[in-house]
Amino acid sequence: MGMFNNKNTNDSDDKNTKEEKSMKDLYAEGETKIDAKNAGGKIAYRVLVKPAITEKATDLGALNQYVFIVSINANKIDVAKAVYEVYGVKPVSVNIIKSKGKVITRGKITGRRKDSKKAIVTLKKGETISIYEGV
């Protein structure tokens, strides 16, 4: 019975000394250096797949918002870091939209489209991204 009661009394001390990082800490105001290690191993060109060029996305440009198709595994922090790395602009907020793939039927064969994820990036007033040039 003594073999199972070997609980280390320092476990509670270790929990208090560990730094708990919140979402704001990961994307702090003073942080300017971004690398693949800080982005959770994700590289910017893998996070931002392509900009969404639709009529609705173009209308959001008037509100300083830009729409990107992003990786299905990306989160808000990854998207914000990738936008900063690629375009050099720090976003004010990032909103994520997930959509499930539709079930498609062609005769007897049924299939399914891939799931997708979009990110709406809001920038400060006066800051712009030149995505739609030449389109």
HELIX and SHEET records of a PDB file:
HELIX    1   1 ASP A   11  THR A   17  1                                   7    
HELIX    2   2 MET A   23  LEU A   26  1                                   4    
HELIX    3   3 ALA A   44  VAL A   47  1                                   4    
HELIX    4   4 GLU A   55  LEU A   60  1                                   6    
HELIX    5   5 GLY A   61  LEU A   63  5                                   3    
HELIX    6   6 LYS A   76  TYR A   87  1                                  12    
SHEET    1   A 4 LEU A  48  PRO A  51  0                                        
SHEET    2   A 4 GLN A  65  VAL A  70 -1                                        
SHEET    3   A 4 SER A 116  THR A 122 -1                                        
SHEET    4   A 4 SER A  93  SER A  99 -1                                        
SHEET    1   B 2 VAL A 103  ARG A 106  0                                        
SHEET    2   B 2 ILE A 109  ARG A 112 -1                                        
END                                                                             
